[in-house]
Amino acid sequence: MSILAWIVLGLVAGFIASMLVNRRGSGMIRDLLLGVVGAFIGGFVATQFGHTGVTGLNLYSVMVATLGAVALLVLFHAFNRRRGMF
């Protein structure tokens, strides 16, 4: 995938994940980073279970990236709550 496709995929997946977990967006830069890292995590987990990872700018890749971003956000919030930060 091209860099522009990763940015678009990351922004869409990060925004969806922020809406699912926080009920509000986390800002464009944080959503973008969250989505791109979530795409890597989601793709890795999907390949471990025998499925294809992120394959391009399509609905399946958005779902995989969003699931990875949701997992990352849940871990992020759990870690920050345990340390007493918000």
CYANA upper distance limits for C-alpha pairs under 8 A (distance plus 0.5 A):
  1 MET  CA      5 ALA  CA      6.64
  1 MET  CA      6 TRP  CA      7.21
  1 MET  CA     55 THR  CA      8.11
  1 MET  CA     56 GLY  CA      6.42
  2 SER  CA      6 TRP  CA      6.90
  3 ILE  CA      7 ILE  CA      6.74
  4 LEU  CA      8 VAL  CA      6.72
  5 ALA  CA      9 LEU  CA      6.45
  5 ALA  CA     56 GLY  CA      7.92
  5 ALA  CA     57 LEU  CA      6.83
  6 TRP  CA     10 GLY  CA      6.29
  6 TRP  CA     36 VAL  CA      7.23
  7 ILE  CA     11 LEU  CA      6.51
  7 ILE  CA     32 LEU  CA      7.28
  7 ILE  CA     36 VAL  CA      7.63
  8 VAL  CA     12 VAL  CA      6.70
  9 LEU  CA     13 ALA  CA      6.51
  9 LEU  CA     35 GLY  CA      7.63
  9 LEU  CA     36 VAL  CA      7.77
  9 LEU  CA     57 LEU  CA      6.94
  9 LEU  CA     61 SER  CA      8.44
  9 LEU  CA     62 VAL  CA      6.89
  9 LEU  CA     65 ALA  CA      8.22
 10 GLY  CA     14 GLY  CA      6.23
 10 GLY  CA     31 ASP  CA      7.87
 10 GLY  CA     32 LEU  CA      5.50
 10 GLY  CA     33 LEU  CA      7.30
 10 GLY  CA     34 LEU  CA      7.57
 10 GLY  CA     35 GLY  CA      4.33
 10 GLY  CA     36 VAL  CA      4.79
 10 GLY  CA     37 VAL  CA      8.31
 10 GLY  CA     38 GLY  CA      8.26
 10 GLY  CA     39 ALA  CA      7.47
 10 GLY  CA     65 ALA  CA      7.87
 11 LEU  CA     15 PHE  CA      6.50
 11 LEU  CA     28 MET  CA      7.78
 11 LEU  CA     31 ASP  CA      6.28
 11 LEU  CA     32 LEU  CA      4.73
 11 LEU  CA     33 LEU  CA      8.19
 11 LEU  CA     35 GLY  CA      6.32
 11 LEU  CA     36 VAL  CA      8.05
 12 VAL  CA     16 ILE  CA      6.72
 12 VAL  CA     32 LEU  CA      8.21
 12 VAL  CA     35 GLY  CA      7.63
 12 VAL  CA     62 VAL  CA      7.91
 13 ALA  CA     17 ALA  CA      6.57
 13 ALA  CA     31 ASP  CA      8.27
 13 ALA  CA     32 LEU  CA      8.44
 13 ALA  CA     35 GLY  CA      5.38
 13 ALA  CA     36 VAL  CA      8.37
 13 ALA  CA     38 GLY  CA      8.31
 13 ALA  CA     39 ALA  CA      8.37
 13 ALA  CA     62 VAL  CA      6.37
 13 ALA  CA     63 MET  CA      8.05
 13 ALA  CA     65 ALA  CA      6.25
 13 ALA  CA     66 THR  CA      5.01
 13 ALA  CA     69 ALA  CA      7.42
 14 GLY  CA     18 SER  CA      6.54
 14 GLY  CA     30 ARG  CA      8.26
 14 GLY  CA     31 ASP  CA      4.75
 14 GLY  CA     32 LEU  CA      6.17
 14 GLY  CA     33 LEU  CA      7.83
 14 GLY  CA     34 LEU  CA      5.70
 14 GLY  CA     35 GLY  CA      4.29
 14 GLY  CA     36 VAL  CA      8.00
 14 GLY  CA     38 GLY  CA      8.09
 14 GLY  CA     66 THR  CA      7.05
 14 GLY  CA     69 ALA  CA      6.65
 15 PHE  CA     19 MET  CA      6.71
 15 PHE  CA     25 GLY  CA      6.53
 15 PHE  CA     26 SER  CA      8.16
 15 PHE  CA     28 MET  CA      8.39
 15 PHE  CA     31 ASP  CA      5.84
 15 PHE  CA     32 LEU  CA      8.12
 15 PHE  CA     35 GLY  CA      7.99
 16 ILE  CA     20 LEU  CA      6.73
 16 ILE  CA     66 THR  CA      7.15
 17 ALA  CA     21 VAL  CA      6.61
 17 ALA  CA     35 GLY  CA      8.30
 17 ALA  CA     66 THR  CA      6.15
 17 ALA  CA     67 LEU  CA      7.97
 17 ALA  CA     69 ALA  CA      6.34
 17 ALA  CA     70 VAL  CA      5.49
 17 ALA  CA     73 LEU  CA      8.08
 18 SER  CA     22 ASN  CA      5.83
 18 SER  CA     23 ARG  CA      7.09
 18 SER  CA     24 ARG  CA      6.68
 18 SER  CA     25 GLY  CA      5.73
 18 SER  CA     26 SER  CA      6.78
 18 SER  CA     31 ASP  CA      7.53
 18 SER  CA     70 VAL  CA      7.95
 18 SER  CA     73 LEU  CA      8.10
 19 MET  CA     23 ARG  CA      4.83
 19 MET  CA     24 ARG  CA      5.49
 19 MET  CA     25 GLY  CA      6.31
 20 LEU  CA     70 VAL  CA      8.06
 21 VAL  CA     70 VAL  CA      7.34
 21 VAL  CA     73 LEU  CA      7.68
 21 VAL  CA     74 VAL  CA      7.74
 22 ASN  CA     26 SER  CA      8.49
 25 GLY  CA     31 ASP  CA      7.75
 26 SER  CA     30 ARG  CA      6.48
 26 SER  CA     31 ASP  CA      6.46
 27 GLY  CA     31 ASP  CA      6.43
 28 MET  CA     32 LEU  CA      6.52
 29 ILE  CA     33 LEU  CA      6.71
 30 ARG  CA     34 LEU  CA      6.36
 31 ASP  CA     35 GLY  CA      6.42
 32 LEU  CA     36 VAL  CA      6.71
 33 LEU  CA     37 VAL  CA      6.58
 34 LEU  CA     38 GLY  CA      6.25
 34 LEU  CA     69 ALA  CA      6.30
 34 LEU  CA     72 LEU  CA      8.02
 34 LEU  CA     73 LEU  CA      8.20
 35 GLY  CA     39 ALA  CA      6.47
 35 GLY  CA     65 ALA  CA      6.87
 35 GLY  CA     66 THR  CA      7.25
 35 GLY  CA     68 GLY  CA      8.39
 35 GLY  CA     69 ALA  CA      5.98
 36 VAL  CA     40 PHE  CA      7.05
 36 VAL  CA     65 ALA  CA      7.88
 36 VAL  CA     69 ALA  CA      8.47
 37 VAL  CA     41 ILE  CA      6.77
 37 VAL  CA     68 GLY  CA      8.23
 37 VAL  CA     69 ALA  CA      7.44
 38 GLY  CA     42 GLY  CA      6.26
 38 GLY  CA     65 ALA  CA      5.69
 38 GLY  CA     66 THR  CA      7.04
 38 GLY  CA     67 LEU  CA      7.69
 38 GLY  CA     68 GLY  CA      4.59
 38 GLY  CA     69 ALA  CA      4.27
 38 GLY  CA     70 VAL  CA      7.92
 38 GLY  CA     71 ALA  CA      8.19
 38 GLY  CA     72 LEU  CA      6.95
 39 ALA  CA     43 GLY  CA      6.29
 39 ALA  CA     54 VAL  CA      7.29
 39 ALA  CA     61 SER  CA      8.34
 39 ALA  CA     64 VAL  CA      7.01
 39 ALA  CA     65 ALA  CA      4.21
 39 ALA  CA     66 THR  CA      7.51
 39 ALA  CA     68 GLY  CA      6.37
 39 ALA  CA     69 ALA  CA      7.34
 40 PHE  CA     44 PHE  CA      6.55
 40 PHE  CA     54 VAL  CA      8.37
 40 PHE  CA     65 ALA  CA      7.72
 40 PHE  CA     68 GLY  CA      7.92
 41 ILE  CA     45 VAL  CA      6.67
 41 ILE  CA     65 ALA  CA      8.04
 41 ILE  CA     68 GLY  CA      5.67
 41 ILE  CA     69 ALA  CA      8.12
 42 GLY  CA     46 ALA  CA      6.48
 42 GLY  CA     53 GLY  CA      7.63
 42 GLY  CA     54 VAL  CA      8.35
 42 GLY  CA     64 VAL  CA      5.61
 42 GLY  CA     65 ALA  CA      5.78
 42 GLY  CA     66 THR  CA      8.06
 42 GLY  CA     67 LEU  CA      6.62
 42 GLY  CA     68 GLY  CA      4.49
 42 GLY  CA     69 ALA  CA      7.94
 43 GLY  CA     47 THR  CA      6.69
 43 GLY  CA     52 THR  CA      7.79
 43 GLY  CA     53 GLY  CA      4.42
 43 GLY  CA     54 VAL  CA      5.86
 43 GLY  CA     64 VAL  CA      6.87
 43 GLY  CA     65 ALA  CA      7.51
 43 GLY  CA     68 GLY  CA      8.17
 44 PHE  CA     48 GLN  CA      6.81
 44 PHE  CA     53 GLY  CA      7.11
 45 VAL  CA     49 PHE  CA      7.04
 45 VAL  CA     53 GLY  CA      8.46
 46 ALA  CA     50 GLY  CA      6.99
 46 ALA  CA     51 HIS  CA      5.66
 46 ALA  CA     52 THR  CA      6.71
 46 ALA  CA     53 GLY  CA      6.02
 46 ALA  CA     64 VAL  CA      7.93
 47 THR  CA     51 HIS  CA      5.52
 47 THR  CA     52 THR  CA      6.07
 47 THR  CA     53 GLY  CA      6.22
 53 GLY  CA     61 SER  CA      7.63
 53 GLY  CA     64 VAL  CA      7.62
 54 VAL  CA     60 TYR  CA      8.10
 54 VAL  CA     61 SER  CA      5.17
 54 VAL  CA     62 VAL  CA      8.40
 54 VAL  CA     64 VAL  CA      7.22
 54 VAL  CA     65 ALA  CA      7.71
 55 THR  CA     61 SER  CA      6.58
 56 GLY  CA     61 SER  CA      6.80
 57 LEU  CA     61 SER  CA      6.91
 57 LEU  CA     62 VAL  CA      7.76
 58 ASN  CA     62 VAL  CA      6.84
 59 LEU  CA     63 MET  CA      6.73
 60 TYR  CA     64 VAL  CA      6.76
 61 SER  CA     65 ALA  CA      6.50
 62 VAL  CA     66 THR  CA      6.39
 63 MET  CA     67 LEU  CA      6.62
 64 VAL  CA     68 GLY  CA      6.79
 65 ALA  CA     69 ALA  CA      6.57
 66 THR  CA     70 VAL  CA      6.51
 67 LEU  CA     71 ALA  CA      6.72
 68 GLY  CA     72 LEU  CA      6.68
 69 ALA  CA     73 LEU  CA      6.54
 70 VAL  CA     74 VAL  CA      6.60
 71 ALA  CA     75 LEU  CA      6.75
 72 LEU  CA     76 PHE  CA      6.56
 73 LEU  CA     77 HIS  CA      6.62
 74 VAL  CA     78 ALA  CA      6.59
 75 LEU  CA     79 PHE  CA      6.55
 76 PHE  CA     80 ASN  CA      6.72
 77 HIS  CA     81 ARG  CA      6.52
 77 HIS  CA     86 PHE  CA      8.47
 78 ALA  CA     82 ARG  CA      6.70
 79 PHE  CA     83 ARG  CA      6.92
 80 ASN  CA     84 GLY  CA      6.65
 80 ASN  CA     85 MET  CA      5.58
 80 ASN  CA     86 PHE  CA      6.66
 81 ARG  CA     85 MET  CA      6.23
 81 ARG  CA     86 PHE  CA      7.00
